[in-house]
Amino acid sequence: MLYTLLCVLIVAILAAGSYYAAHNIATLRLNHKTLTDEHNRAVEYIQQLEDDIKQLVFERDQGQSQTAEETQRSGWENFR
């Protein structure tokens, strides 16, 4: 009788441990998928920001070069 109860207790402990492990594995997989998706969205967003920065730097440089060309006139334009 004692041997049977001990076996049932061991089986119950193993079943509870298996359920707990399966639950944790499912949770970890879901968390991994969520974090992977967030990481991919963050990488895309960072790439978009880098492209925006490159475009703004290009526009700034274009504006500065046009300003520099306008300020380098020698005055001969007034005699035309």
PyMOL Python script that loads the backbone (N, CA, C, O; Angstrom):
from pymol import cmd

cmd.read_pdbstr("""\
ATOM      1  N   MET A   1       0.825  -1.186   0.000  1.00  0.00           N
ATOM      2  CA  MET A   1       0.000   0.000   0.000  1.00  0.00           C
ATOM      3  C   MET A   1       0.873   1.254   0.000  1.00  0.00           C
ATOM      4  O   MET A   1       0.635   2.189  -0.765  1.00  0.00           O
ATOM      5  N   LEU A   2       1.875   1.260   0.859  1.00  0.00           N
ATOM      6  CA  LEU A   2       2.774   2.408   0.932  1.00  0.00           C
ATOM      7  C   LEU A   2       3.540   2.569  -0.373  1.00  0.00           C
ATOM      8  O   LEU A   2       3.751   3.684  -0.849  1.00  0.00           O
ATOM      9  N   TYR A   3       3.948   1.454  -0.939  1.00  0.00           N
ATOM     10  CA  TYR A   3       4.674   1.475  -2.211  1.00  0.00           C
ATOM     11  C   TYR A   3       3.800   2.079  -3.319  1.00  0.00           C
ATOM     12  O   TYR A   3       4.308   2.829  -4.152  1.00  0.00           O
ATOM     13  N   THR A   4       2.531   1.775  -3.344  1.00  0.00           N
ATOM     14  CA  THR A   4       1.607   2.299  -4.354  1.00  0.00           C
ATOM     15  C   THR A   4       1.428   3.797  -4.179  1.00  0.00           C
ATOM     16  O   THR A   4       1.446   4.540  -5.160  1.00  0.00           O
ATOM     17  N   LEU A   5       1.257   4.251  -2.948  1.00  0.00           N
ATOM     18  CA  LEU A   5       1.106   5.687  -2.694  1.00  0.00           C
ATOM     19  C   LEU A   5       2.374   6.447  -3.078  1.00  0.00           C
ATOM     20  O   LEU A   5       2.304   7.543  -3.633  1.00  0.00           O
ATOM     21  N   LEU A   6       3.510   5.867  -2.786  1.00  0.00           N
ATOM     22  CA  LEU A   6       4.777   6.491  -3.151  1.00  0.00           C
ATOM     23  C   LEU A   6       4.907   6.602  -4.668  1.00  0.00           C
ATOM     24  O   LEU A   6       5.364   7.626  -5.177  1.00  0.00           O
ATOM     25  N   CYS A   7       4.512   5.567  -5.387  1.00  0.00           N
ATOM     26  CA  CYS A   7       4.562   5.602  -6.860  1.00  0.00           C
ATOM     27  C   CYS A   7       3.598   6.644  -7.417  1.00  0.00           C
ATOM     28  O   CYS A   7       3.933   7.358  -8.362  1.00  0.00           O
ATOM     29  N   VAL A   8       2.407   6.734  -6.837  1.00  0.00           N
ATOM     30  CA  VAL A   8       1.426   7.733  -7.280  1.00  0.00           C
ATOM     31  C   VAL A   8       1.958   9.134  -7.010  1.00  0.00           C
ATOM     32  O   VAL A   8       1.807  10.025  -7.846  1.00  0.00           O
ATOM     33  N   LEU A   9       2.577   9.338  -5.856  1.00  0.00           N
ATOM     34  CA  LEU A   9       3.153  10.639  -5.524  1.00  0.00           C
ATOM     35  C   LEU A   9       4.264  11.008  -6.503  1.00  0.00           C
ATOM     36  O   LEU A   9       4.332  12.150  -6.958  1.00  0.00           O
ATOM     37  N   ILE A  10       5.117  10.074  -6.823  1.00  0.00           N
ATOM     38  CA  ILE A  10       6.208  10.332  -7.778  1.00  0.00           C
ATOM     39  C   ILE A  10       5.646  10.660  -9.153  1.00  0.00           C
ATOM     40  O   ILE A  10       6.117  11.582  -9.818  1.00  0.00           O
ATOM     41  N   VAL A  11       4.637   9.904  -9.578  1.00  0.00           N
ATOM     42  CA  VAL A  11       4.017  10.168 -10.881  1.00  0.00           C
ATOM     43  C   VAL A  11       3.357  11.545 -10.881  1.00  0.00           C
ATOM     44  O   VAL A  11       3.443  12.266 -11.875  1.00  0.00           O
ATOM     45  N   ALA A  12       2.704  11.919  -9.790  1.00  0.00           N
ATOM     46  CA  ALA A  12       2.059  13.229  -9.700  1.00  0.00           C
ATOM     47  C   ALA A  12       3.098  14.348  -9.756  1.00  0.00           C
ATOM     48  O   ALA A  12       2.892  15.359 -10.427  1.00  0.00           O
ATOM     49  N   ILE A  13       4.206  14.165  -9.054  1.00  0.00           N
ATOM     50  CA  ILE A  13       5.274  15.176  -9.080  1.00  0.00           C
ATOM     51  C   ILE A  13       5.861  15.295 -10.481  1.00  0.00           C
ATOM     52  O   ILE A  13       6.099  16.405 -10.957  1.00  0.00           O
ATOM     53  N   LEU A  14       6.095  14.172 -11.141  1.00  0.00           N
ATOM     54  CA  LEU A  14       6.621  14.209 -12.508  1.00  0.00           C
ATOM     55  C   LEU A  14       5.632  14.859 -13.477  1.00  0.00           C
ATOM     56  O   LEU A  14       6.031  15.608 -14.369  1.00  0.00           O
ATOM     57  N   ALA A  15       4.349  14.572 -13.298  1.00  0.00           N
ATOM     58  CA  ALA A  15       3.331  15.171 -14.168  1.00  0.00           C
ATOM     59  C   ALA A  15       3.269  16.684 -13.958  1.00  0.00           C
ATOM     60  O   ALA A  15       3.183  17.444 -14.922  1.00  0.00           O
ATOM     61  N   ALA A  16       3.315  17.118 -12.699  1.00  0.00           N
ATOM     62  CA  ALA A  16       3.287  18.552 -12.414  1.00  0.00           C
ATOM     63  C   ALA A  16       4.532  19.234 -12.977  1.00  0.00           C
ATOM     64  O   ALA A  16       4.446  20.324 -13.543  1.00  0.00           O
ATOM     65  N   GLY A  17       5.673  18.599 -12.823  1.00  0.00           N
ATOM     66  CA  GLY A  17       6.911  19.163 -13.379  1.00  0.00           C
ATOM     67  C   GLY A  17       6.874  19.231 -14.892  1.00  0.00           C
ATOM     68  O   GLY A  17       7.346  20.201 -15.486  1.00  0.00           O
ATOM     69  N   SER A  18       6.317  18.208 -15.519  1.00  0.00           N
ATOM     70  CA  SER A  18       6.206  18.207 -16.985  1.00  0.00           C
ATOM     71  C   SER A  18       5.276  19.314 -17.461  1.00  0.00           C
ATOM     72  O   SER A  18       5.567  20.003 -18.438  1.00  0.00           O
ATOM     73  N   TYR A  19       4.151  19.480 -16.762  1.00  0.00           N
ATOM     74  CA  TYR A  19       3.216  20.545 -17.122  1.00  0.00           C
ATOM     75  C   TYR A  19       3.876  21.909 -16.958  1.00  0.00           C
ATOM     76  O   TYR A  19       3.754  22.771 -17.828  1.00  0.00           O
ATOM     77  N   TYR A  20       4.572  22.104 -15.846  1.00  0.00           N
ATOM     78  CA  TYR A  20       5.251  23.376 -15.587  1.00  0.00           C
ATOM     79  C   TYR A  20       6.308  23.645 -16.659  1.00  0.00           C
ATOM     80  O   TYR A  20       6.420  24.770 -17.145  1.00  0.00           O
ATOM     81  N   ALA A  21       7.078  22.631 -17.027  1.00  0.00           N
ATOM     82  CA  ALA A  21       8.111  22.794 -18.053  1.00  0.00           C
ATOM     83  C   ALA A  21       7.487  23.104 -19.410  1.00  0.00           C
ATOM     84  O   ALA A  21       7.979  23.968 -20.137  1.00  0.00           O
ATOM     85  N   ALA A  22       6.407  22.404 -19.755  1.00  0.00           N
ATOM     86  CA  ALA A  22       5.738  22.666 -21.033  1.00  0.00           C
ATOM     87  C   ALA A  22       5.165  24.075 -21.062  1.00  0.00           C
ATOM     88  O   ALA A  22       5.237  24.756 -22.084  1.00  0.00           O
ATOM     89  N   HIS A  23       4.597  24.512 -19.946  1.00  0.00           N
ATOM     90  CA  HIS A  23       4.051  25.872 -19.873  1.00  0.00           C
ATOM     91  C   HIS A  23       5.161  26.901 -20.046  1.00  0.00           C
ATOM     92  O   HIS A  23       4.991  27.879 -20.773  1.00  0.00           O
ATOM     93  N   ASN A  24       6.290  26.689 -19.387  1.00  0.00           N
ATOM     94  CA  ASN A  24       7.413  27.622 -19.517  1.00  0.00           C
ATOM     95  C   ASN A  24       7.975  27.630 -20.931  1.00  0.00           C
ATOM     96  O   ASN A  24       8.337  28.691 -21.441  1.00  0.00           O
ATOM     97  N   ILE A  25       8.056  26.481 -21.568  1.00  0.00           N
ATOM     98  CA  ILE A  25       8.566  26.421 -22.943  1.00  0.00           C
ATOM     99  C   ILE A  25       7.642  27.186 -23.877  1.00  0.00           C
ATOM    100  O   ILE A  25       8.109  27.930 -24.740  1.00  0.00           O
ATOM    101  N   ALA A  26       6.329  27.008 -23.711  1.00  0.00           N
ATOM    102  CA  ALA A  26       5.375  27.732 -24.552  1.00  0.00           C
ATOM    103  C   ALA A  26       5.490  29.236 -24.324  1.00  0.00           C
ATOM    104  O   ALA A  26       5.442  30.014 -25.277  1.00  0.00           O
ATOM    105  N   THR A  27       5.641  29.645 -23.074  1.00  0.00           N
ATOM    106  CA  THR A  27       5.793  31.067 -22.761  1.00  0.00           C
ATOM    107  C   THR A  27       7.079  31.624 -23.357  1.00  0.00           C
ATOM    108  O   THR A  27       7.080  32.720 -23.918  1.00  0.00           O
ATOM    109  N   LEU A  28       8.160  30.888 -23.240  1.00  0.00           N
ATOM    110  CA  LEU A  28       9.436  31.349 -23.786  1.00  0.00           C
ATOM    111  C   LEU A  28       9.388  31.458 -25.305  1.00  0.00           C
ATOM    112  O   LEU A  28       9.950  32.394 -25.875  1.00  0.00           O
ATOM    113  N   ARG A  29       8.729  30.517 -25.964  1.00  0.00           N
ATOM    114  CA  ARG A  29       8.607  30.593 -27.425  1.00  0.00           C
ATOM    115  C   ARG A  29       7.803  31.812 -27.840  1.00  0.00           C
ATOM    116  O   ARG A  29       8.165  32.506 -28.790  1.00  0.00           O
ATOM    117  N   LEU A  30       6.711  32.077 -27.128  1.00  0.00           N
ATOM    118  CA  LEU A  30       5.896  33.245 -27.434  1.00  0.00           C
ATOM    119  C   LEU A  30       6.692  34.525 -27.200  1.00  0.00           C
ATOM    120  O   LEU A  30       6.651  35.441 -28.021  1.00  0.00           O
ATOM    121  N   ASN A  31       7.413  34.589 -26.086  1.00  0.00           N
ATOM    122  CA  ASN A  31       8.235  35.766 -25.798  1.00  0.00           C
ATOM    123  C   ASN A  31       9.323  35.940 -26.853  1.00  0.00           C
ATOM    124  O   ASN A  31       9.613  37.061 -27.270  1.00  0.00           O
ATOM    125  N   HIS A  32       9.923  34.839 -27.282  1.00  0.00           N
ATOM    126  CA  HIS A  32      10.967  34.912 -28.304  1.00  0.00           C
ATOM    127  C   HIS A  32      10.400  35.451 -29.610  1.00  0.00           C
ATOM    128  O   HIS A  32      11.015  36.299 -30.257  1.00  0.00           O
ATOM    129  N   LYS A  33       9.233  34.961 -29.993  1.00  0.00           N
ATOM    130  CA  LYS A  33       8.610  35.431 -31.233  1.00  0.00           C
ATOM    131  C   LYS A  33       8.272  36.915 -31.129  1.00  0.00           C
ATOM    132  O   LYS A  33       8.509  37.674 -32.069  1.00  0.00           O
ATOM    133  N   THR A  34       7.721  37.329 -29.993  1.00  0.00           N
ATOM    134  CA  THR A  34       7.368  38.731 -29.792  1.00  0.00           C
ATOM    135  C   THR A  34       8.607  39.612 -29.839  1.00  0.00           C
ATOM    136  O   THR A  34       8.604  40.654 -30.495  1.00  0.00           O
ATOM    137  N   LEU A  35       9.656  39.205 -29.155  1.00  0.00           N
ATOM    138  CA  LEU A  35      10.884  39.999 -29.142  1.00  0.00           C
ATOM    139  C   LEU A  35      11.541  40.045 -30.515  1.00  0.00           C
ATOM    140  O   LEU A  35      12.108  41.070 -30.893  1.00  0.00           O
ATOM    141  N   THR A  36      11.472  38.956 -31.260  1.00  0.00           N
ATOM    142  CA  THR A  36      12.028  38.942 -32.613  1.00  0.00           C
ATOM    143  C   THR A  36      11.274  39.910 -33.507  1.00  0.00           C
ATOM    144  O   THR A  36      11.886  40.647 -34.280  1.00  0.00           O
ATOM    145  N   ASP A  37       9.955  39.916 -33.408  1.00  0.00           N
ATOM    146  CA  ASP A  37       9.151  40.848 -34.203  1.00  0.00           C
ATOM    147  C   ASP A  37       9.461  42.294 -33.831  1.00  0.00           C
ATOM    148  O   ASP A  37       9.605  43.145 -34.709  1.00  0.00           O
ATOM    149  N   GLU A  38       9.564  42.572 -32.537  1.00  0.00           N
ATOM    150  CA  GLU A  38       9.883  43.931 -32.099  1.00  0.00           C
ATOM    151  C   GLU A  38      11.279  44.335 -32.571  1.00  0.00           C
ATOM    152  O   GLU A  38      11.489  45.479 -32.973  1.00  0.00           O
ATOM    153  N   HIS A  39      12.220  43.416 -32.525  1.00  0.00           N
ATOM    154  CA  HIS A  39      13.575  43.706 -32.985  1.00  0.00           C
ATOM    155  C   HIS A  39      13.576  44.032 -34.473  1.00  0.00           C
ATOM    156  O   HIS A  39      14.229  44.984 -34.900  1.00  0.00           O
ATOM    157  N   ASN A  40      12.853  43.252 -35.259  1.00  0.00           N
ATOM    158  CA  ASN A  40      12.798  43.509 -36.699  1.00  0.00           C
ATOM    159  C   ASN A  40      12.147  44.851 -36.997  1.00  0.00           C
ATOM    160  O   ASN A  40      12.598  45.576 -37.885  1.00  0.00           O
ATOM    161  N   ARG A  41      11.083  45.191 -36.260  1.00  0.00           N
ATOM    162  CA  ARG A  41      10.451  46.502 -36.459  1.00  0.00           C
ATOM    163  C   ARG A  41      11.407  47.624 -36.063  1.00  0.00           C
ATOM    164  O   ARG A  41      11.458  48.659 -36.728  1.00  0.00           O
ATOM    165  N   ALA A  42      12.166  47.425 -34.983  1.00  0.00           N
ATOM    166  CA  ALA A  42      13.124  48.446 -34.551  1.00  0.00           C
ATOM    167  C   ALA A  42      14.229  48.627 -35.586  1.00  0.00           C
ATOM    168  O   ALA A  42      14.652  49.753 -35.849  1.00  0.00           O
ATOM    169  N   VAL A  43      14.698  47.536 -36.173  1.00  0.00           N
ATOM    170  CA  VAL A  43      15.739  47.628 -37.203  1.00  0.00           C
ATOM    171  C   VAL A  43      15.209  48.390 -38.414  1.00  0.00           C
ATOM    172  O   VAL A  43      15.909  49.238 -38.968  1.00  0.00           O
ATOM    173  N   GLU A  44      13.977  48.095 -38.828  1.00  0.00           N
ATOM    174  CA  GLU A  44      13.385  48.811 -39.960  1.00  0.00           C
ATOM    175  C   GLU A  44      13.219  50.294 -39.640  1.00  0.00           C
ATOM    176  O   GLU A  44      13.477  51.145 -40.492  1.00  0.00           O
ATOM    177  N   TYR A  45      12.788  50.607 -38.415  1.00  0.00           N
ATOM    178  CA  TYR A  45      12.598  51.996 -38.020  1.00  0.00           C
ATOM    179  C   TYR A  45      13.931  52.739 -37.986  1.00  0.00           C
ATOM    180  O   TYR A  45      14.015  53.887 -38.421  1.00  0.00           O
ATOM    181  N   ILE A  46      14.961  52.092 -37.473  1.00  0.00           N
ATOM    182  CA  ILE A  46      16.285  52.712 -37.441  1.00  0.00           C
ATOM    183  C   ILE A  46      16.796  52.951 -38.854  1.00  0.00           C
ATOM    184  O   ILE A  46      17.393  53.992 -39.127  1.00  0.00           O
ATOM    185  N   GLN A  47      16.572  52.002 -39.750  1.00  0.00           N
ATOM    186  CA  GLN A  47      16.984  52.174 -41.145  1.00  0.00           C
ATOM    187  C   GLN A  47      16.250  53.350 -41.774  1.00  0.00           C
ATOM    188  O   GLN A  47      16.842  54.131 -42.518  1.00  0.00           O
ATOM    189  N   GLN A  48      14.960  53.475 -41.474  1.00  0.00           N
ATOM    190  CA  GLN A  48      14.183  54.595 -41.996  1.00  0.00           C
ATOM    191  C   GLN A  48      14.729  55.917 -41.458  1.00  0.00           C
ATOM    192  O   GLN A  48      14.841  56.892 -42.202  1.00  0.00           O
ATOM    193  N   LEU A  49      15.067  55.953 -40.172  1.00  0.00           N
ATOM    194  CA  LEU A  49      15.627  57.174 -39.593  1.00  0.00           C
ATOM    195  C   LEU A  49      16.983  57.510 -40.213  1.00  0.00           C
ATOM    196  O   LEU A  49      17.277  58.680 -40.459  1.00  0.00           O
ATOM    197  N   GLU A  50      17.805  56.500 -40.465  1.00  0.00           N
ATOM    198  CA  GLU A  50      19.097  56.746 -41.107  1.00  0.00           C
ATOM    199  C   GLU A  50      18.904  57.319 -42.507  1.00  0.00           C
ATOM    200  O   GLU A  50      19.632  58.226 -42.912  1.00  0.00           O
ATOM    201  N   ASP A  51      17.931  56.797 -43.244  1.00  0.00           N
ATOM    202  CA  ASP A  51      17.650  57.321 -44.579  1.00  0.00           C
ATOM    203  C   ASP A  51      17.170  58.767 -44.506  1.00  0.00           C
ATOM    204  O   ASP A  51      17.567  59.599 -45.322  1.00  0.00           O
ATOM    205  N   ASP A  52      16.312  59.066 -43.522  1.00  0.00           N
ATOM    206  CA  ASP A  52      15.841  60.437 -43.344  1.00  0.00           C
ATOM    207  C   ASP A  52      17.000  61.371 -43.006  1.00  0.00           C
ATOM    208  O   ASP A  52      17.066  62.488 -43.519  1.00  0.00           O
ATOM    209  N   ILE A  53      17.907  60.923 -42.153  1.00  0.00           N
ATOM    210  CA  ILE A  53      19.060  61.744 -41.784  1.00  0.00           C
ATOM    211  C   ILE A  53      19.945  61.996 -42.996  1.00  0.00           C
ATOM    212  O   ILE A  53      20.407  63.118 -43.204  1.00  0.00           O
ATOM    213  N   LYS A  54      20.186  60.959 -43.800  1.00  0.00           N
ATOM    214  CA  LYS A  54      20.998  61.134 -45.006  1.00  0.00           C
ATOM    215  C   LYS A  54      20.354  62.136 -45.948  1.00  0.00           C
ATOM    216  O   LYS A  54      21.043  62.973 -46.531  1.00  0.00           O
ATOM    217  N   GLN A  55      19.030  62.056 -46.102  1.00  0.00           N
ATOM    218  CA  GLN A  55      18.326  62.987 -46.980  1.00  0.00           C
ATOM    219  C   GLN A  55      18.426  64.410 -46.442  1.00  0.00           C
ATOM    220  O   GLN A  55      18.666  65.344 -47.208  1.00  0.00           O
ATOM    221  N   LEU A  56      18.247  64.585 -45.144  1.00  0.00           N
ATOM    222  CA  LEU A  56      18.331  65.921 -44.555  1.00  0.00           C
ATOM    223  C   LEU A  56      19.745  66.488 -44.648  1.00  0.00           C
ATOM    224  O   LEU A  56      19.915  67.681 -44.902  1.00  0.00           O
ATOM    225  N   VAL A  57      20.746  65.662 -44.450  1.00  0.00           N
ATOM    226  CA  VAL A  57      22.131  66.118 -44.582  1.00  0.00           C
ATOM    227  C   VAL A  57      22.405  66.533 -46.018  1.00  0.00           C
ATOM    228  O   VAL A  57      23.066  67.544 -46.255  1.00  0.00           O
ATOM    229  N   PHE A  58      21.905  65.767 -46.975  1.00  0.00           N
ATOM    230  CA  PHE A  58      22.090  66.112 -48.384  1.00  0.00           C
ATOM    231  C   PHE A  58      21.422  67.444 -48.696  1.00  0.00           C
ATOM    232  O   PHE A  58      22.013  68.292 -49.365  1.00  0.00           O
ATOM    233  N   GLU A  59      20.186  67.637 -48.215  1.00  0.00           N
ATOM    234  CA  GLU A  59      19.489  68.903 -48.450  1.00  0.00           C
ATOM    235  C   GLU A  59      20.223  70.062 -47.783  1.00  0.00           C
ATOM    236  O   GLU A  59      20.314  71.148 -48.356  1.00  0.00           O
ATOM    237  N   ARG A  60      20.747  69.842 -46.580  1.00  0.00           N
ATOM    238  CA  ARG A  60      21.494  70.892 -45.898  1.00  0.00           C
ATOM    239  C   ARG A  60      22.753  71.251 -46.680  1.00  0.00           C
ATOM    240  O   ARG A  60      23.064  72.428 -46.856  1.00  0.00           O
ATOM    241  N   ASP A  61      23.471  70.240 -47.146  1.00  0.00           N
ATOM    242  CA  ASP A  61      24.686  70.490 -47.912  1.00  0.00           C
ATOM    243  C   ASP A  61      24.374  71.213 -49.215  1.00  0.00           C
ATOM    244  O   ASP A  61      25.126  72.091 -49.636  1.00  0.00           O
ATOM    245  N   GLN A  62      23.272  70.847 -49.850  1.00  0.00           N
ATOM    246  CA  GLN A  62      22.873  71.533 -51.082  1.00  0.00           C
ATOM    247  C   GLN A  62      22.577  73.000 -50.788  1.00  0.00           C
ATOM    248  O   GLN A  62      22.994  73.883 -51.537  1.00  0.00           O
ATOM    249  N   GLY A  63      21.862  73.256 -49.704  1.00  0.00           N
ATOM    250  CA  GLY A  63      21.550  74.636 -49.331  1.00  0.00           C
ATOM    251  C   GLY A  63      22.796  75.427 -48.993  1.00  0.00           C
ATOM    252  O   GLY A  63      22.897  76.601 -49.349  1.00  0.00           O
ATOM    253  N   GLN A  64      23.748  74.806 -48.311  1.00  0.00           N
ATOM    254  CA  GLN A  64      24.982  75.497 -47.965  1.00  0.00           C
ATOM    255  C   GLN A  64      25.824  75.772 -49.203  1.00  0.00           C
ATOM    256  O   GLN A  64      26.458  76.823 -49.300  1.00  0.00           O
ATOM    257  N   SER A  65      25.837  74.843 -50.144  1.00  0.00           N
ATOM    258  CA  SER A  65      26.633  75.070 -51.353  1.00  0.00           C
ATOM    259  C   SER A  65      26.011  76.167 -52.202  1.00  0.00           C
ATOM    260  O   SER A  65      26.735  76.947 -52.820  1.00  0.00           O
ATOM    261  N   GLN A  66      24.679  76.247 -52.246  1.00  0.00           N
ATOM    262  CA  GLN A  66      24.031  77.326 -52.993  1.00  0.00           C
ATOM    263  C   GLN A  66      24.294  78.664 -52.318  1.00  0.00           C
ATOM    264  O   GLN A  66      24.516  79.665 -52.999  1.00  0.00           O
ATOM    265  N   THR A  67      24.272  78.695 -51.000  1.00  0.00           N
ATOM    266  CA  THR A  67      24.565  79.924 -50.266  1.00  0.00           C
ATOM    267  C   THR A  67      26.015  80.334 -50.490  1.00  0.00           C
ATOM    268  O   THR A  67      26.307  81.519 -50.648  1.00  0.00           O
ATOM    269  N   ALA A  68      26.918  79.372 -50.504  1.00  0.00           N
ATOM    270  CA  ALA A  68      28.332  79.676 -50.722  1.00  0.00           C
ATOM    271  C   ALA A  68      28.552  80.198 -52.136  1.00  0.00           C
ATOM    272  O   ALA A  68      29.371  81.096 -52.333  1.00  0.00           O
ATOM    273  N   GLU A  69      27.847  79.663 -53.122  1.00  0.00           N
ATOM    274  CA  GLU A  69      27.984  80.148 -54.497  1.00  0.00           C
ATOM    275  C   GLU A  69      27.462  81.571 -54.620  1.00  0.00           C
ATOM    276  O   GLU A  69      28.038  82.382 -55.345  1.00  0.00           O
ATOM    277  N   GLU A  70      26.381  81.881 -53.919  1.00  0.00           N
ATOM    278  CA  GLU A  70      25.818  83.227 -53.988  1.00  0.00           C
ATOM    279  C   GLU A  70      26.736  84.245 -53.313  1.00  0.00           C
ATOM    280  O   GLU A  70      26.817  85.385 -53.771  1.00  0.00           O
ATOM    281  N   THR A  71      27.414  83.874 -52.259  1.00  0.00           N
ATOM    282  CA  THR A  71      28.263  84.823 -51.544  1.00  0.00           C
ATOM    283  C   THR A  71      29.620  85.003 -52.208  1.00  0.00           C
ATOM    284  O   THR A  71      30.332  85.943 -51.856  1.00  0.00           O
ATOM    285  N   GLN A  72      30.016  84.149 -53.152  1.00  0.00           N
ATOM    286  CA  GLN A  72      31.322  84.250 -53.783  1.00  0.00           C
ATOM    287  C   GLN A  72      31.296  85.097 -55.056  1.00  0.00           C
ATOM    288  O   GLN A  72      32.269  85.086 -55.809  1.00  0.00           O
ATOM    289  N   ARG A  73      30.254  85.799 -55.306  1.00  0.00           N
ATOM    290  CA  ARG A  73      30.200  86.638 -56.495  1.00  0.00           C
ATOM    291  C   ARG A  73      31.178  87.804 -56.345  1.00  0.00           C
ATOM    292  O   ARG A  73      31.404  88.315 -55.248  1.00  0.00           O
ATOM    293  N   SER A  74      31.735  88.194 -57.451  1.00  0.00           N
ATOM    294  CA  SER A  74      32.777  89.221 -57.392  1.00  0.00           C
ATOM    295  C   SER A  74      32.242  90.624 -57.632  1.00  0.00           C
ATOM    296  O   SER A  74      32.972  91.598 -57.446  1.00  0.00           O
ATOM    297  N   GLY A  75      31.014  90.745 -58.033  1.00  0.00           N
ATOM    298  CA  GLY A  75      30.463  92.068 -58.286  1.00  0.00           C
ATOM    299  C   GLY A  75      30.361  92.400 -59.758  1.00  0.00           C
ATOM    300  O   GLY A  75      29.731  93.396 -60.112  1.00  0.00           O
ATOM    301  N   TRP A  76      30.947  91.615 -60.616  1.00  0.00           N
ATOM    302  CA  TRP A  76      30.903  91.871 -62.049  1.00  0.00           C
ATOM    303  C   TRP A  76      29.499  91.672 -62.615  1.00  0.00           C
ATOM    304  O   TRP A  76      29.218  92.122 -63.725  1.00  0.00           O
ATOM    305  N   GLU A  77      28.617  91.008 -61.874  1.00  0.00           N
ATOM    306  CA  GLU A  77      27.255  90.804 -62.355  1.00  0.00           C
ATOM    307  C   GLU A  77      26.500  92.124 -62.461  1.00  0.00           C
ATOM    308  O   GLU A  77      25.550  92.235 -63.236  1.00  0.00           O
ATOM    309  N   ASN A  78      26.913  93.115 -61.696  1.00  0.00           N
ATOM    310  CA  ASN A  78      26.216  94.400 -61.706  1.00  0.00           C
ATOM    311  C   ASN A  78      26.447  95.161 -63.004  1.00  0.00           C
ATOM    312  O   ASN A  78      25.660  96.047 -63.337  1.00  0.00           O
ATOM    313  N   PHE A  79      27.499  94.844 -63.741  1.00  0.00           N
ATOM    314  CA  PHE A  79      27.828  95.585 -64.952  1.00  0.00           C
ATOM    315  C   PHE A  79      27.215  94.972 -66.202  1.00  0.00           C
ATOM    316  O   PHE A  79      27.455  95.494 -67.291  1.00  0.00           O
ATOM    317  N   ARG A  80      26.470  93.942 -66.119  1.00  0.00           N
ATOM    318  CA  ARG A  80      25.871  93.312 -67.292  1.00  0.00           C
ATOM    319  C   ARG A  80      24.651  94.015 -67.747  1.00  0.00           C
ATOM    320  O   ARG A  80      24.031  93.602 -68.727  1.00  0.00           O
TER     321      ARG A  80
END
""", "prot")
cmd.dss("prot")
cmd.show_as("cartoon", "prot")
cmd.util.cbc("prot")
cmd.orient("prot")
